[in-house]
Amino acid sequence: MIHTNVLHPWHGVPCGDHAPRIVNAIIEIPQGSRCKYEIDKPSGLLKLDRVIFSSFYYPINYGFIPQTYGGDKDPLDILVITSLPVQPLTLMDAKVIGVMQMVDGGDPDDKIIAVAATDPGMNHYNNIEELPKHFFDELRHFFEEYKKLENKTVVVEEFGDKAKALSIIEEAIRFYKDTFVK
């Protein structure tokens, strides 16, 4: 009989051999979904947190970088641009190109922006400045509006460049090690 150990997606998967430039991303929510999935911290299973109250759909694949810990006491969020939606719990290489800095319910909540390193339709992007203006307008609109029917406020403060994103990832890796690795 073969025995395998199933790794916890947050704690059992490394952040990536080439972090912070190319990181492992674990997708929780596929582009086009109205379901807000998230990793259940105790079990590592994918949990349906809620169905979005509004008629909005996630405009981008949404997930996290394993073995990171953000200021919001969650794994660091990552938005991964692909040419097609990606299934939940997919592990993928993501090339970091920038960051969306926002405040969610009064707490800072950075979202790293990346492209799928193995998607030939997207992996030619290297910096956030190369993306079309409408991409930023759509992301800002989604994140500022999708929680309004829950009477929650989200403010997108700014989009930062790759250097800012790399610094945030490095800090989240250090914070994870300081918090969880003894």
ChimeraX commands (.cxc) that place a marker at each C-alpha (Angstrom):
marker #1 position 0.00,0.00,0.00 radius 0.5
marker #1 position 1.27,3.45,-0.91 radius 0.5
marker #1 position 1.03,6.13,1.74 radius 0.5
marker #1 position 1.28,9.75,0.75 radius 0.5
marker #1 position 1.27,12.88,2.81 radius 0.5
marker #1 position -0.91,15.63,1.43 radius 0.5
marker #1 position 0.78,18.97,1.90 radius 0.5
marker #1 position -1.06,21.99,3.25 radius 0.5
marker #1 position -1.17,24.46,0.32 radius 0.5
marker #1 position -0.03,27.38,2.46 radius 0.5
marker #1 position 2.57,25.73,4.69 radius 0.5
marker #1 position 3.66,22.67,2.70 radius 0.5
marker #1 position 4.43,24.30,-0.65 radius 0.5
marker #1 position 7.48,26.57,-1.00 radius 0.5
marker #1 position 7.18,30.13,-2.26 radius 0.5
marker #1 position 9.38,29.20,-5.24 radius 0.5
marker #1 position 13.04,28.66,-6.09 radius 0.5
marker #1 position 13.20,31.99,-7.94 radius 0.5
marker #1 position 11.18,34.09,-5.48 radius 0.5
marker #1 position 10.51,36.97,-5.37 radius 0.5
marker #1 position 10.70,37.39,-9.18 radius 0.5
marker #1 position 8.97,34.14,-10.12 radius 0.5
marker #1 position 6.82,32.70,-7.36 radius 0.5
marker #1 position 4.60,29.72,-6.82 radius 0.5
marker #1 position 0.99,30.83,-6.96 radius 0.5
marker #1 position -1.90,28.71,-5.74 radius 0.5
marker #1 position -5.14,29.77,-7.39 radius 0.5
marker #1 position -8.20,29.92,-5.18 radius 0.5
marker #1 position -10.64,31.72,-7.50 radius 0.5
marker #1 position -10.67,31.36,-11.30 radius 0.5
marker #1 position -11.19,34.36,-13.53 radius 0.5
marker #1 position -14.91,34.70,-14.27 radius 0.5
marker #1 position -16.15,33.21,-10.97 radius 0.5
marker #1 position -18.65,34.74,-8.54 radius 0.5
marker #1 position -17.63,32.26,-5.85 radius 0.5
marker #1 position -15.19,33.57,-3.23 radius 0.5
marker #1 position -13.09,30.53,-2.36 radius 0.5
marker #1 position -10.25,30.62,0.12 radius 0.5
marker #1 position -7.90,28.17,1.77 radius 0.5
marker #1 position -9.21,27.02,5.12 radius 0.5
marker #1 position -6.22,27.72,7.36 radius 0.5
marker #1 position -6.64,24.75,9.76 radius 0.5
marker #1 position -7.33,22.02,7.18 radius 0.5
marker #1 position -5.80,23.31,3.95 radius 0.5
marker #1 position -9.01,22.50,2.08 radius 0.5
marker #1 position -10.57,24.95,-0.34 radius 0.5
marker #1 position -13.59,26.53,1.35 radius 0.5
marker #1 position -16.46,28.48,-0.18 radius 0.5
marker #1 position -16.36,31.68,1.84 radius 0.5
marker #1 position -19.38,33.15,0.06 radius 0.5
marker #1 position -20.96,33.83,-3.29 radius 0.5
marker #1 position -20.36,37.47,-4.15 radius 0.5
marker #1 position -23.45,39.48,-3.22 radius 0.5
marker #1 position -23.30,41.59,-6.39 radius 0.5
marker #1 position -23.42,40.62,-10.05 radius 0.5
marker #1 position -19.62,41.00,-10.33 radius 0.5
marker #1 position -17.26,38.31,-11.59 radius 0.5
marker #1 position -13.58,38.07,-10.70 radius 0.5
marker #1 position -11.77,39.72,-13.64 radius 0.5
marker #1 position -8.54,37.81,-12.96 radius 0.5
marker #1 position -7.32,34.57,-11.34 radius 0.5
marker #1 position -6.96,35.17,-7.60 radius 0.5
marker #1 position -4.80,33.21,-5.21 radius 0.5
marker #1 position -1.90,33.40,-2.81 radius 0.5
marker #1 position 1.84,32.87,-2.57 radius 0.5
marker #1 position 2.59,29.95,-0.22 radius 0.5
marker #1 position 4.87,30.41,2.78 radius 0.5
marker #1 position 4.20,34.15,2.89 radius 0.5
marker #1 position 2.41,36.14,5.56 radius 0.5
marker #1 position 0.97,39.57,4.88 radius 0.5
marker #1 position 0.08,42.39,7.21 radius 0.5
marker #1 position -3.54,41.20,7.10 radius 0.5
marker #1 position -2.49,37.92,8.80 radius 0.5
marker #1 position -3.15,35.90,5.65 radius 0.5
marker #1 position -0.91,34.52,2.92 radius 0.5
marker #1 position 0.07,37.24,0.46 radius 0.5
marker #1 position -2.56,37.59,-2.27 radius 0.5
marker #1 position -1.63,37.29,-5.93 radius 0.5
marker #1 position -3.59,38.15,-9.08 radius 0.5
marker #1 position -2.36,36.09,-12.03 radius 0.5
marker #1 position -3.09,37.15,-15.59 radius 0.5
marker #1 position -3.66,34.23,-17.97 radius 0.5
marker #1 position -5.30,33.83,-21.34 radius 0.5
marker #1 position -7.83,31.35,-19.83 radius 0.5
marker #1 position -9.37,30.84,-16.37 radius 0.5
marker #1 position -7.35,28.55,-14.08 radius 0.5
marker #1 position -8.94,25.86,-11.88 radius 0.5
marker #1 position -8.91,26.33,-8.09 radius 0.5
marker #1 position -5.96,24.74,-6.23 radius 0.5
marker #1 position -3.78,24.89,-9.34 radius 0.5
marker #1 position -0.11,25.43,-8.51 radius 0.5
marker #1 position 1.58,27.61,-11.11 radius 0.5
marker #1 position 4.70,29.65,-11.79 radius 0.5
marker #1 position 3.85,33.35,-11.73 radius 0.5
marker #1 position 6.15,36.10,-13.00 radius 0.5
marker #1 position 5.73,39.16,-10.77 radius 0.5
marker #1 position 5.18,42.46,-12.59 radius 0.5
marker #1 position 3.64,44.81,-10.00 radius 0.5
marker #1 position 1.26,45.30,-7.08 radius 0.5
marker #1 position -2.16,46.76,-6.37 radius 0.5
marker #1 position -2.14,48.38,-2.94 radius 0.5
marker #1 position -5.52,48.69,-1.29 radius 0.5
marker #1 position -7.26,49.09,2.04 radius 0.5
marker #1 position -9.97,46.55,2.85 radius 0.5
marker #1 position -12.14,47.37,5.85 radius 0.5
marker #1 position -9.46,49.70,7.19 radius 0.5
marker #1 position -6.59,47.17,6.88 radius 0.5
marker #1 position -3.84,47.25,4.23 radius 0.5
marker #1 position -4.30,44.42,1.73 radius 0.5
marker #1 position -1.68,44.20,-1.03 radius 0.5
marker #1 position -2.41,42.19,-4.17 radius 0.5
marker #1 position 0.68,41.14,-6.13 radius 0.5
marker #1 position 0.09,41.28,-9.90 radius 0.5
marker #1 position 1.75,38.60,-12.03 radius 0.5
marker #1 position 1.50,36.80,-15.34 radius 0.5
marker #1 position 1.52,33.06,-15.80 radius 0.5
marker #1 position 5.14,32.19,-16.64 radius 0.5
marker #1 position 4.05,29.27,-18.84 radius 0.5
marker #1 position 1.27,31.08,-20.77 radius 0.5
marker #1 position 2.71,32.19,-24.13 radius 0.5
marker #1 position -0.18,34.63,-24.56 radius 0.5
marker #1 position 0.79,36.55,-21.43 radius 0.5
marker #1 position 4.36,35.76,-20.37 radius 0.5
marker #1 position 5.83,38.44,-22.64 radius 0.5
marker #1 position 4.78,41.06,-20.06 radius 0.5
marker #1 position 7.62,41.98,-17.72 radius 0.5
marker #1 position 6.44,45.16,-16.01 radius 0.5
marker #1 position 3.08,46.52,-14.89 radius 0.5
marker #1 position 3.59,49.63,-17.03 radius 0.5
marker #1 position 3.19,47.46,-20.16 radius 0.5
marker #1 position -0.43,46.60,-19.35 radius 0.5
marker #1 position -3.28,48.57,-20.96 radius 0.5
marker #1 position -4.90,51.37,-18.95 radius 0.5
marker #1 position -8.26,49.59,-19.07 radius 0.5
marker #1 position -6.79,46.66,-17.09 radius 0.5
marker #1 position -6.19,49.00,-14.13 radius 0.5
marker #1 position -9.62,50.62,-14.48 radius 0.5
marker #1 position -11.32,47.21,-14.48 radius 0.5
marker #1 position -9.36,45.92,-11.46 radius 0.5
marker #1 position -9.97,49.11,-9.48 radius 0.5
marker #1 position -13.69,49.05,-10.33 radius 0.5
marker #1 position -14.09,45.40,-9.34 radius 0.5
marker #1 position -12.27,45.62,-6.02 radius 0.5
marker #1 position -13.87,48.92,-5.01 radius 0.5
marker #1 position -17.42,47.82,-5.89 radius 0.5
marker #1 position -17.81,44.06,-5.31 radius 0.5
marker #1 position -18.35,44.31,-1.53 radius 0.5
marker #1 position -20.74,47.28,-1.54 radius 0.5
marker #1 position -23.86,45.12,-1.14 radius 0.5
marker #1 position -22.22,43.68,2.00 radius 0.5
marker #1 position -21.85,47.25,3.31 radius 0.5
marker #1 position -18.05,46.90,3.24 radius 0.5
marker #1 position -15.58,49.46,1.93 radius 0.5
marker #1 position -12.50,48.76,-0.18 radius 0.5
marker #1 position -10.22,51.52,-1.45 radius 0.5
marker #1 position -7.62,50.87,-4.14 radius 0.5
marker #1 position -4.82,53.26,-3.25 radius 0.5
marker #1 position -2.29,52.79,-6.05 radius 0.5
marker #1 position -0.63,50.42,-8.44 radius 0.5
marker #1 position 3.04,49.90,-7.70 radius 0.5
marker #1 position 5.85,48.78,-9.98 radius 0.5
marker #1 position 7.79,45.52,-9.95 radius 0.5
marker #1 position 10.39,46.82,-7.47 radius 0.5
marker #1 position 7.64,47.65,-4.96 radius 0.5
marker #1 position 6.05,44.21,-5.47 radius 0.5
marker #1 position 9.37,42.38,-4.99 radius 0.5
marker #1 position 9.96,44.28,-1.75 radius 0.5
marker #1 position 6.48,43.35,-0.45 radius 0.5
marker #1 position 7.04,39.67,-1.30 radius 0.5
marker #1 position 10.44,39.61,0.42 radius 0.5
marker #1 position 8.89,41.16,3.54 radius 0.5
marker #1 position 6.02,38.62,3.50 radius 0.5
marker #1 position 8.50,35.73,3.20 radius 0.5
marker #1 position 10.48,37.08,6.19 radius 0.5
marker #1 position 7.28,37.63,8.18 radius 0.5
marker #1 position 6.21,34.03,7.44 radius 0.5
marker #1 position 9.57,32.64,8.60 radius 0.5
marker #1 position 9.54,34.79,11.74 radius 0.5
marker #1 position 5.99,33.70,12.55 radius 0.5
marker #1 position 5.88,30.02,11.59 radius 0.5
marker #1 position 9.42,28.63,11.29 radius 0.5
marker #1 position 10.96,27.94,14.65 radius 0.5
marker link #1:1,2 radius 0.2
marker link #1:2,3 radius 0.2
marker link #1:3,4 radius 0.2
marker link #1:4,5 radius 0.2
marker link #1:5,6 radius 0.2
marker link #1:6,7 radius 0.2
marker link #1:7,8 radius 0.2
marker link #1:8,9 radius 0.2
marker link #1:9,10 radius 0.2
marker link #1:10,11 radius 0.2
marker link #1:11,12 radius 0.2
marker link #1:12,13 radius 0.2
marker link #1:13,14 radius 0.2
marker link #1:14,15 radius 0.2
marker link #1:15,16 radius 0.2
marker link #1:16,17 radius 0.2
marker link #1:17,18 radius 0.2
marker link #1:18,19 radius 0.2
marker link #1:19,20 radius 0.2
marker link #1:20,21 radius 0.2
marker link #1:21,22 radius 0.2
marker link #1:22,23 radius 0.2
marker link #1:23,24 radius 0.2
marker link #1:24,25 radius 0.2
marker link #1:25,26 radius 0.2
marker link #1:26,27 radius 0.2
marker link #1:27,28 radius 0.2
marker link #1:28,29 radius 0.2
marker link #1:29,30 radius 0.2
marker link #1:30,31 radius 0.2
marker link #1:31,32 radius 0.2
marker link #1:32,33 radius 0.2
marker link #1:33,34 radius 0.2
marker link #1:34,35 radius 0.2
marker link #1:35,36 radius 0.2
marker link #1:36,37 radius 0.2
marker link #1:37,38 radius 0.2
marker link #1:38,39 radius 0.2
marker link #1:39,40 radius 0.2
marker link #1:40,41 radius 0.2
marker link #1:41,42 radius 0.2
marker link #1:42,43 radius 0.2
marker link #1:43,44 radius 0.2
marker link #1:44,45 radius 0.2
marker link #1:45,46 radius 0.2
marker link #1:46,47 radius 0.2
marker link #1:47,48 radius 0.2
marker link #1:48,49 radius 0.2
marker link #1:49,50 radius 0.2
marker link #1:50,51 radius 0.2
marker link #1:51,52 radius 0.2
marker link #1:52,53 radius 0.2
marker link #1:53,54 radius 0.2
marker link #1:54,55 radius 0.2
marker link #1:55,56 radius 0.2
marker link #1:56,57 radius 0.2
marker link #1:57,58 radius 0.2
marker link #1:58,59 radius 0.2
marker link #1:59,60 radius 0.2
marker link #1:60,61 radius 0.2
marker link #1:61,62 radius 0.2
marker link #1:62,63 radius 0.2
marker link #1:63,64 radius 0.2
marker link #1:64,65 radius 0.2
marker link #1:65,66 radius 0.2
marker link #1:66,67 radius 0.2
marker link #1:67,68 radius 0.2
marker link #1:68,69 radius 0.2
marker link #1:69,70 radius 0.2
marker link #1:70,71 radius 0.2
marker link #1:71,72 radius 0.2
marker link #1:72,73 radius 0.2
marker link #1:73,74 radius 0.2
marker link #1:74,75 radius 0.2
marker link #1:75,76 radius 0.2
marker link #1:76,77 radius 0.2
marker link #1:77,78 radius 0.2
marker link #1:78,79 radius 0.2
marker link #1:79,80 radius 0.2
marker link #1:80,81 radius 0.2
marker link #1:81,82 radius 0.2
marker link #1:82,83 radius 0.2
marker link #1:83,84 radius 0.2
marker link #1:84,85 radius 0.2
marker link #1:85,86 radius 0.2
marker link #1:86,87 radius 0.2
marker link #1:87,88 radius 0.2
marker link #1:88,89 radius 0.2
marker link #1:89,90 radius 0.2
marker link #1:90,91 radius 0.2
marker link #1:91,92 radius 0.2
marker link #1:92,93 radius 0.2
marker link #1:93,94 radius 0.2
marker link #1:94,95 radius 0.2
marker link #1:95,96 radius 0.2
marker link #1:96,97 radius 0.2
marker link #1:97,98 radius 0.2
marker link #1:98,99 radius 0.2
marker link #1:99,100 radius 0.2
marker link #1:100,101 radius 0.2
marker link #1:101,102 radius 0.2
marker link #1:102,103 radius 0.2
marker link #1:103,104 radius 0.2
marker link #1:104,105 radius 0.2
marker link #1:105,106 radius 0.2
marker link #1:106,107 radius 0.2
marker link #1:107,108 radius 0.2
marker link #1:108,109 radius 0.2
marker link #1:109,110 radius 0.2
marker link #1:110,111 radius 0.2
marker link #1:111,112 radius 0.2
marker link #1:112,113 radius 0.2
marker link #1:113,114 radius 0.2
marker link #1:114,115 radius 0.2
marker link #1:115,116 radius 0.2
marker link #1:116,117 radius 0.2
marker link #1:117,118 radius 0.2
marker link #1:118,119 radius 0.2
marker link #1:119,120 radius 0.2
marker link #1:120,121 radius 0.2
marker link #1:121,122 radius 0.2
marker link #1:122,123 radius 0.2
marker link #1:123,124 radius 0.2
marker link #1:124,125 radius 0.2
marker link #1:125,126 radius 0.2
marker link #1:126,127 radius 0.2
marker link #1:127,128 radius 0.2
marker link #1:128,129 radius 0.2
marker link #1:129,130 radius 0.2
marker link #1:130,131 radius 0.2
marker link #1:131,132 radius 0.2
marker link #1:132,133 radius 0.2
marker link #1:133,134 radius 0.2
marker link #1:134,135 radius 0.2
marker link #1:135,136 radius 0.2
marker link #1:136,137 radius 0.2
marker link #1:137,138 radius 0.2
marker link #1:138,139 radius 0.2
marker link #1:139,140 radius 0.2
marker link #1:140,141 radius 0.2
marker link #1:141,142 radius 0.2
marker link #1:142,143 radius 0.2
marker link #1:143,144 radius 0.2
marker link #1:144,145 radius 0.2
marker link #1:145,146 radius 0.2
marker link #1:146,147 radius 0.2
marker link #1:147,148 radius 0.2
marker link #1:148,149 radius 0.2
marker link #1:149,150 radius 0.2
marker link #1:150,151 radius 0.2
marker link #1:151,152 radius 0.2
marker link #1:152,153 radius 0.2
marker link #1:153,154 radius 0.2
marker link #1:154,155 radius 0.2
marker link #1:155,156 radius 0.2
marker link #1:156,157 radius 0.2
marker link #1:157,158 radius 0.2
marker link #1:158,159 radius 0.2
marker link #1:159,160 radius 0.2
marker link #1:160,161 radius 0.2
marker link #1:161,162 radius 0.2
marker link #1:162,163 radius 0.2
marker link #1:163,164 radius 0.2
marker link #1:164,165 radius 0.2
marker link #1:165,166 radius 0.2
marker link #1:166,167 radius 0.2
marker link #1:167,168 radius 0.2
marker link #1:168,169 radius 0.2
marker link #1:169,170 radius 0.2
marker link #1:170,171 radius 0.2
marker link #1:171,172 radius 0.2
marker link #1:172,173 radius 0.2
marker link #1:173,174 radius 0.2
marker link #1:174,175 radius 0.2
marker link #1:175,176 radius 0.2
marker link #1:176,177 radius 0.2
marker link #1:177,178 radius 0.2
marker link #1:178,179 radius 0.2
marker link #1:179,180 radius 0.2
marker link #1:180,181 radius 0.2
marker link #1:181,182 radius 0.2
view
